[in-house]
């Protein structure tokens, strides 16, 4: 199996079941104050605590992967 790493922009287009479940629970519980409910179901990449960077050098085109799902 080939290990994949994504840039933050690429990861932001990937589905994340964890984000979707949490946001859906907020909407169902009525904790959201928005008139129109939108449920975000996409990866937060570098904003997520589970995100793992492949390199520490910020000057490079940094890539990473989901620490929960692993590299796919």
Secondary structure, DSSP 8 states (H G I E B T S, - for coil): -----B-HHHHTTSB-HHHHHHHHHHHHHT----SS-----B--GGGSTTEEES---TTS---EEETTTB--
